[in-house]
């Protein structure tokens, strides 16, 4: 998994710019990413598989057991750690 936090197409690793890999690449984004984000729009335009984080968590919990934690702050940060 490749993660970065700046909106900069140069930070997207070159292998993920290969349109031949679009069927085997899953791009996950959060609702915090604005619609005008250049990287998000790049992957949309190239027809990569894009899913919101919540959708991917739903897909994972169809196959595996999940533990849910309620609250308004810190869940994403802690689960990423």
Secondary structure, DSSP 8 states (H G I E B T S, - for coil): -----S--GGGS-GGGG-GGGGGG-EEEE-TTS-TT-HHHHHHHHTT-EEEEHHHHHHHHHHHS-------SSSHHHHHH-
